Amino acid sequence: MPRFVILRHEPPAGSQRRLHWDLMFESGDVLRAWALAEAPAAGRSIAAEALADHRTAYLDYEGPISGNRGTATRWDAGTFQWERDTPREIVVRLNGQVLSGHVMLNRADEDSPTWQFVLQSAD
């Protein structure tokens, strides 16, 4: 079963980037990734920015990020199941240590890097 991780990504002082949570889904030999503007919580729509694919090493990594890009701390991890994966909507079933339930990522336009993250149900 594929794995997921959510890392609390704290940028270094003076960075233009703000504190965010990196959501990553294992997909073959890469992690599909989004930066969430807030900590995930059930029932809230949270802005999510699509990121470039990440290395699978981040599934197990915590610590400083190369290139003086801050520090990553594991916020949640576990397994998931793909339920829907289209250019405008992704639905997965999470089974994590913190979060469990259906997560939907959607966007209004296939070319937009901006998505909305919603944890539809929690166990």
ChimeraX commands (.cxc) that place a marker at each C-alpha (Angstrom):
marker #1 position 0.00,0.00,0.00 radius 0.5
marker #1 position 1.40,3.46,-0.87 radius 0.5
marker #1 position 2.48,5.78,1.92 radius 0.5
marker #1 position 1.91,9.45,2.65 radius 0.5
marker #1 position 3.58,11.97,4.90 radius 0.5
marker #1 position 2.76,15.47,6.12 radius 0.5
marker #1 position 5.79,17.49,7.15 radius 0.5
marker #1 position 5.64,20.75,9.08 radius 0.5
marker #1 position 8.03,22.89,7.03 radius 0.5
marker #1 position 9.47,25.80,8.93 radius 0.5
marker #1 position 11.43,28.11,6.60 radius 0.5
marker #1 position 14.54,29.90,7.87 radius 0.5
marker #1 position 14.29,33.39,9.38 radius 0.5
marker #1 position 13.94,36.04,6.70 radius 0.5
marker #1 position 12.54,33.65,4.10 radius 0.5
marker #1 position 9.80,34.86,1.77 radius 0.5
marker #1 position 8.05,31.51,2.26 radius 0.5
marker #1 position 5.89,31.14,5.38 radius 0.5
marker #1 position 5.36,28.18,7.67 radius 0.5
marker #1 position 3.39,25.48,5.84 radius 0.5
marker #1 position 2.66,21.74,5.85 radius 0.5
marker #1 position 3.98,19.61,2.97 radius 0.5
marker #1 position 1.50,16.89,1.99 radius 0.5
marker #1 position 3.15,14.12,-0.04 radius 0.5
marker #1 position 1.70,10.99,-1.65 radius 0.5
marker #1 position 3.87,8.11,-2.84 radius 0.5
marker #1 position 3.35,7.61,-6.58 radius 0.5
marker #1 position 5.82,5.15,-8.08 radius 0.5
marker #1 position 9.35,6.38,-7.43 radius 0.5
marker #1 position 8.35,9.97,-6.51 radius 0.5
marker #1 position 6.17,11.84,-4.05 radius 0.5
marker #1 position 3.44,14.06,-5.44 radius 0.5
marker #1 position 3.45,17.13,-3.20 radius 0.5
marker #1 position 1.41,20.13,-2.10 radius 0.5
marker #1 position 2.16,22.92,0.39 radius 0.5
marker #1 position -0.82,23.43,2.73 radius 0.5
marker #1 position -1.25,26.94,4.13 radius 0.5
marker #1 position -2.48,25.58,7.49 radius 0.5
marker #1 position -2.28,22.43,9.55 radius 0.5
marker #1 position -4.81,19.92,8.20 radius 0.5
marker #1 position -8.08,19.65,10.11 radius 0.5
marker #1 position -11.42,17.98,9.41 radius 0.5
marker #1 position -14.11,20.09,7.76 radius 0.5
marker #1 position -11.94,23.06,6.73 radius 0.5
marker #1 position -11.00,24.05,3.21 radius 0.5
marker #1 position -7.28,24.83,3.18 radius 0.5
marker #1 position -5.36,26.47,0.33 radius 0.5
marker #1 position -2.82,24.09,-1.19 radius 0.5
marker #1 position -0.07,24.94,-3.68 radius 0.5
marker #1 position 1.11,22.20,-6.03 radius 0.5
marker #1 position 4.84,21.55,-5.67 radius 0.5
marker #1 position 7.34,19.72,-7.84 radius 0.5
marker #1 position 7.62,16.00,-7.20 radius 0.5
marker #1 position 9.83,15.13,-4.22 radius 0.5
marker #1 position 12.19,12.24,-3.51 radius 0.5
marker #1 position 10.71,9.30,-1.63 radius 0.5
marker #1 position 13.39,9.82,1.05 radius 0.5
marker #1 position 11.05,12.45,2.55 radius 0.5
marker #1 position 8.70,9.65,3.65 radius 0.5
marker #1 position 11.14,8.95,6.49 radius 0.5
marker #1 position 13.06,12.23,6.80 radius 0.5
marker #1 position 13.04,14.88,9.52 radius 0.5
marker #1 position 15.62,17.62,9.92 radius 0.5
marker #1 position 17.28,20.44,8.02 radius 0.5
marker #1 position 16.42,20.83,4.33 radius 0.5
marker #1 position 19.31,21.32,1.93 radius 0.5
marker #1 position 19.97,24.74,0.44 radius 0.5
marker #1 position 19.10,26.54,3.68 radius 0.5
marker #1 position 15.37,25.98,3.06 radius 0.5
marker #1 position 14.43,25.40,6.69 radius 0.5
marker #1 position 13.50,22.39,8.77 radius 0.5
marker #1 position 11.02,19.55,8.23 radius 0.5
marker #1 position 9.27,17.87,11.16 radius 0.5
marker #1 position 6.96,14.89,10.69 radius 0.5
marker #1 position 3.39,15.93,11.49 radius 0.5
marker #1 position 1.64,12.76,10.28 radius 0.5
marker #1 position 2.39,9.64,8.24 radius 0.5
marker #1 position 0.71,6.44,7.20 radius 0.5
marker #1 position -0.79,4.69,4.22 radius 0.5
marker #1 position -3.43,5.74,1.73 radius 0.5
marker #1 position -5.53,4.48,-1.16 radius 0.5
marker #1 position -6.15,6.34,-4.42 radius 0.5
marker #1 position -9.89,6.69,-5.04 radius 0.5
marker #1 position -9.91,9.30,-7.81 radius 0.5
marker #1 position -7.10,11.02,-9.69 radius 0.5
marker #1 position -8.06,13.47,-12.43 radius 0.5
marker #1 position -6.41,16.72,-13.53 radius 0.5
marker #1 position -8.90,18.69,-11.40 radius 0.5
marker #1 position -9.68,16.36,-8.50 radius 0.5
marker #1 position -7.80,13.90,-6.33 radius 0.5
marker #1 position -9.51,11.81,-3.66 radius 0.5
marker #1 position -7.62,9.51,-1.33 radius 0.5
marker #1 position -8.45,7.51,1.79 radius 0.5
marker #1 position -5.88,8.25,4.51 radius 0.5
marker #1 position -4.94,5.92,7.32 radius 0.5
marker #1 position -2.49,7.99,9.33 radius 0.5
marker #1 position -1.34,8.35,12.90 radius 0.5
marker #1 position -3.13,11.71,13.22 radius 0.5
marker #1 position -5.54,11.90,10.28 radius 0.5
marker #1 position -7.88,9.24,8.95 radius 0.5
marker #1 position -10.62,9.71,6.39 radius 0.5
marker #1 position -11.23,10.91,2.87 radius 0.5
marker #1 position -9.14,13.78,1.58 radius 0.5
marker #1 position -10.15,15.73,-1.49 radius 0.5
marker #1 position -7.84,18.04,-3.40 radius 0.5
marker #1 position -9.54,20.04,-6.12 radius 0.5
marker #1 position -8.92,23.02,-8.33 radius 0.5
marker #1 position -11.08,25.08,-10.65 radius 0.5
marker #1 position -8.72,24.94,-13.63 radius 0.5
marker #1 position -6.39,22.15,-14.82 radius 0.5
marker #1 position -3.53,24.63,-15.28 radius 0.5
marker #1 position -3.83,26.29,-11.88 radius 0.5
marker #1 position -1.17,25.49,-9.25 radius 0.5
marker #1 position -3.73,26.40,-6.55 radius 0.5
marker #1 position -5.78,23.58,-5.04 radius 0.5
marker #1 position -8.15,23.29,-2.08 radius 0.5
marker #1 position -7.54,20.55,0.51 radius 0.5
marker #1 position -10.52,19.20,2.46 radius 0.5
marker #1 position -10.51,16.33,4.93 radius 0.5
marker #1 position -14.07,15.19,4.29 radius 0.5
marker #1 position -14.39,12.76,7.15 radius 0.5
marker #1 position -12.34,11.72,10.12 radius 0.5
marker #1 position -12.49,8.42,12.00 radius 0.5
marker link #1:1,2 radius 0.2
marker link #1:2,3 radius 0.2
marker link #1:3,4 radius 0.2
marker link #1:4,5 radius 0.2
marker link #1:5,6 radius 0.2
marker link #1:6,7 radius 0.2
marker link #1:7,8 radius 0.2
marker link #1:8,9 radius 0.2
marker link #1:9,10 radius 0.2
marker link #1:10,11 radius 0.2
marker link #1:11,12 radius 0.2
marker link #1:12,13 radius 0.2
marker link #1:13,14 radius 0.2
marker link #1:14,15 radius 0.2
marker link #1:15,16 radius 0.2
marker link #1:16,17 radius 0.2
marker link #1:17,18 radius 0.2
marker link #1:18,19 radius 0.2
marker link #1:19,20 radius 0.2
marker link #1:20,21 radius 0.2
marker link #1:21,22 radius 0.2
marker link #1:22,23 radius 0.2
marker link #1:23,24 radius 0.2
marker link #1:24,25 radius 0.2
marker link #1:25,26 radius 0.2
marker link #1:26,27 radius 0.2
marker link #1:27,28 radius 0.2
marker link #1:28,29 radius 0.2
marker link #1:29,30 radius 0.2
marker link #1:30,31 radius 0.2
marker link #1:31,32 radius 0.2
marker link #1:32,33 radius 0.2
marker link #1:33,34 radius 0.2
marker link #1:34,35 radius 0.2
marker link #1:35,36 radius 0.2
marker link #1:36,37 radius 0.2
marker link #1:37,38 radius 0.2
marker link #1:38,39 radius 0.2
marker link #1:39,40 radius 0.2
marker link #1:40,41 radius 0.2
marker link #1:41,42 radius 0.2
marker link #1:42,43 radius 0.2
marker link #1:43,44 radius 0.2
marker link #1:44,45 radius 0.2
marker link #1:45,46 radius 0.2
marker link #1:46,47 radius 0.2
marker link #1:47,48 radius 0.2
marker link #1:48,49 radius 0.2
marker link #1:49,50 radius 0.2
marker link #1:50,51 radius 0.2
marker link #1:51,52 radius 0.2
marker link #1:52,53 radius 0.2
marker link #1:53,54 radius 0.2
marker link #1:54,55 radius 0.2
marker link #1:55,56 radius 0.2
marker link #1:56,57 radius 0.2
marker link #1:57,58 radius 0.2
marker link #1:58,59 radius 0.2
marker link #1:59,60 radius 0.2
marker link #1:60,61 radius 0.2
marker link #1:61,62 radius 0.2
marker link #1:62,63 radius 0.2
marker link #1:63,64 radius 0.2
marker link #1:64,65 radius 0.2
marker link #1:65,66 radius 0.2
marker link #1:66,67 radius 0.2
marker link #1:67,68 radius 0.2
marker link #1:68,69 radius 0.2
marker link #1:69,70 radius 0.2
marker link #1:70,71 radius 0.2
marker link #1:71,72 radius 0.2
marker link #1:72,73 radius 0.2
marker link #1:73,74 radius 0.2
marker link #1:74,75 radius 0.2
marker link #1:75,76 radius 0.2
marker link #1:76,77 radius 0.2
marker link #1:77,78 radius 0.2
marker link #1:78,79 radius 0.2
marker link #1:79,80 radius 0.2
marker link #1:80,81 radius 0.2
marker link #1:81,82 radius 0.2
marker link #1:82,83 radius 0.2
marker link #1:83,84 radius 0.2
marker link #1:84,85 radius 0.2
marker link #1:85,86 radius 0.2
marker link #1:86,87 radius 0.2
marker link #1:87,88 radius 0.2
marker link #1:88,89 radius 0.2
marker link #1:89,90 radius 0.2
marker link #1:90,91 radius 0.2
marker link #1:91,92 radius 0.2
marker link #1:92,93 radius 0.2
marker link #1:93,94 radius 0.2
marker link #1:94,95 radius 0.2
marker link #1:95,96 radius 0.2
marker link #1:96,97 radius 0.2
marker link #1:97,98 radius 0.2
marker link #1:98,99 radius 0.2
marker link #1:99,100 radius 0.2
marker link #1:100,101 radius 0.2
marker link #1:101,102 radius 0.2
marker link #1:102,103 radius 0.2
marker link #1:103,104 radius 0.2
marker link #1:104,105 radius 0.2
marker link #1:105,106 radius 0.2
marker link #1:106,107 radius 0.2
marker link #1:107,108 radius 0.2
marker link #1:108,109 radius 0.2
marker link #1:109,110 radius 0.2
marker link #1:110,111 radius 0.2
marker link #1:111,112 radius 0.2
marker link #1:112,113 radius 0.2
marker link #1:113,114 radius 0.2
marker link #1:114,115 radius 0.2
marker link #1:115,116 radius 0.2
marker link #1:116,117 radius 0.2
marker link #1:117,118 radius 0.2
marker link #1:118,119 radius 0.2
marker link #1:119,120 radius 0.2
marker link #1:120,121 radius 0.2
marker link #1:121,122 radius 0.2
marker link #1:122,123 radius 0.2
view
